[in-house]
Amino acid sequence: MAGHRSGVQKRISEINPEAVFVPCTNHSLNLACVHAASVAVHSVPFFGILDRLFSFFSASTHRWDVLIQVTGLSIKRAVETRWSSRADAVNVVVKKLSEVVTALEQLTEEGENATTRSDASLVLDSVLSYPFLSFLSLWKSVLPEINDAQKYMQTKGLDLQKSSVKLTALRDYLIQNREKMRRNRKKKRLDGEGMTDAALGFDAELRREMLSVIDRLTEEISCRFQQVHDLASKYAFLVPSNLLDDNYDCQLGEIDEDIEKEEFFAERKRLQNFVEASGNDKIDEPIELLSFIQRYHLGESAPNIMILLRIFLTRAISVASCERSFSKLKLIKNYLRSAMSQTRLTDLAILSIEREFSDGLNFDSAINNFAEIKARKVCL
C-alpha cells in the first residue's frame, strides 16, 4: 500500500495528484519495531525465548498449575503482529523473573518426567543467559512507551496534530534513553604511549547491539512518520490557538485544496470577531472550532475555513480499529455455518460489530411488532 514506486499509493497519485497518502500509524510503528528487533544478533532470539517460555508452560496443565502456584500470574503470549502483546509478555517476566526461574527449577526435579525436565532445563538456560537478561532490561523501558503510543493512536477523534506530537515525544524519549546507554569515549594518548585498546568484549558488544536497536528504531520512526509530520505542519494554522491569533502568519502556499485563498483571510478575521463577540474562549481543538461554526450557522460566512477543517479532520490516522471488523468474520462464519447466505452473514456481522448498540435494543418489542404485522388469520 505504501509503495511509492509501483504500489497502490503510486497508482492513485497518478490518477489524482491531490489524493494524499497517510500511513497507518499503528502498522508503521509495528514495522518499525520489527525492523529494530531484527538488526542485532542477540536481539533476534529474545522474543523467541519469550514465546518458548509461554509454549513450555501452556503445553501442560501441570506445568501451568506450577507456574500459577509460584508466580500468581500467567505468562502472556508475544503475538508478532501486535507489539502491545509483547509489552505485556515482557512486563510479566520482568515483574516475576525470580518466580519464573523458581518454577522452571521445580520442573527440573526428579519427580517430573524426562521430557518436562529436559525442556525446563533448556528454557531455564535461555532465560538466565546474559544476552536475554540484557535485552530484557532494554525492552522493559522501550515497549511500555511503544504500547502507550499504540493505544494513543487508536483514540477516537485523534487528528494529525496530536498524532504528530505523540510520535515526536516517543522519538525524543528514545533519544534520551540512548544517551543513558552511550559508550564511553576512548582516552587520548601521547605519542609513544602504549595502546591498550583491545577488541570489544562481550559486554561492550551487547551494548553496541542494544544501541543499534535504539538507533534503528529512532531512524524508522523518523522516516516512516515524516509524511505525518509534514501534513501536521501543513495544517498547523487550523489549530484554533493559531487561526484565531492575529499575530500568527497563516501560510497557504502548500495548500492544494480548491479554496479561495484571498477570501480565506477575510473569513478568518470575520470568525475572530464572531468568536470574540460570543465570549467563547474555550475553543482549543479543530473539532471544537468546526462545531462552533455549525452551531452558530457560520457555514456561509466562513466556507473556506469550514472546508479546510473538514479535510483536516477526516485525514485517517490509523485503520487498526477498522481491521478488527474483519476478524469478526472468522468468529461468525465458522465451519458450522459454512452454508450461510450472504444476507444473513452481513446482518450477523453488523450485529457483532455494533454489539454495544445491539445490546441496548429491545428485541421483545421488535418481535411483537413483527408478529402483529405478519399475523395471518386462519379460517376454521
QUIPELIN-V580353 format. One record per backbone hydrogen bond with DSSP energy under -1.0 kcal/mol. CO is the residue of the C=O (numbers start at 0). NH is the residue of the N-H. Records with the same first field share a line. If there is no record, write none. Layout:
# QUIPELIN-V580353
CO: NH, NH
This chain:
# QUIPELIN-V580353
0: 8
2: 9
6: 10
7: 11
8: 12
9: 13
10: 14
11: 15
15: 18
23: 27
24: 28
25: 29
26: 30
27: 31
28: 32
29: 33
30: 34
31: 35
32: 36
33: 37
35: 38
39: 43
44: 48
45: 49
46: 50
47: 51
48: 52
49: 53
50: 54
51: 55
52: 56
53: 57
59: 63
60: 64
61: 65
62: 66
63: 67
64: 68
65: 69
66: 70
67: 71
76: 78
82: 86
83: 87
84: 88
85: 89
86: 90
87: 91
88: 92
89: 93
90: 94
91: 95
95: 99
96: 100
97: 101
98: 102
99: 103
100: 104
101: 105
102: 106
104: 107
105: 108
108: 111
112: 116
113: 117
114: 118
115: 119
116: 120
117: 121
118: 122
119: 123
120: 124
121: 125
122: 126
123: 127
128: 132
129: 133
130: 134
131: 135
132: 136
133: 137
134: 138
135: 139
137: 140, 141
138: 142
141: 145
142: 146
143: 147
144: 148
145: 149
146: 150
147: 151
148: 152
151: 154
154: 157
158: 162
159: 163
160: 164
161: 165
162: 166
163: 167
164: 168
165: 169
166: 170
167: 171
168: 172
169: 173
170: 174
171: 175
172: 176
173: 177
174: 178
175: 179
177: 180
189: 192
200: 204
201: 205
202: 206
203: 207
204: 208
205: 209
206: 210
207: 211
208: 212
209: 213
210: 214
211: 215
212: 216
213: 217
214: 218
215: 219
216: 220
217: 221
218: 222
219: 223
220: 224
222: 225
224: 228
225: 229
226: 230
227: 231
228: 232
229: 233
230: 234
234: 237
235: 238
238: 241, 242
239: 243
241: 244
244: 247
256: 258
258: 260
259: 263
262: 266
263: 267
264: 268
265: 269
266: 270
267: 271
268: 272
269: 273
270: 274
271: 275
272: 276
273: 277
274: 279
284: 288
285: 289
286: 290
287: 291
288: 292
289: 293
290: 294
291: 295
292: 297
297: 301
301: 305
302: 306
303: 307
304: 308
305: 309
306: 310
307: 311
308: 312
309: 313
316: 24
318: 322
321: 324
322: 326
325: 328
327: 331
328: 332
331: 333
333: 336
336: 339
340: 344
341: 345
342: 346
343: 347
344: 348
345: 349
346: 350
347: 351
348: 352
349: 353
353: 357
354: 358
357: 360
360: 362
361: 365
362: 366
363: 367
364: 368
365: 369
366: 370
367: 371
368: 372
369: 373
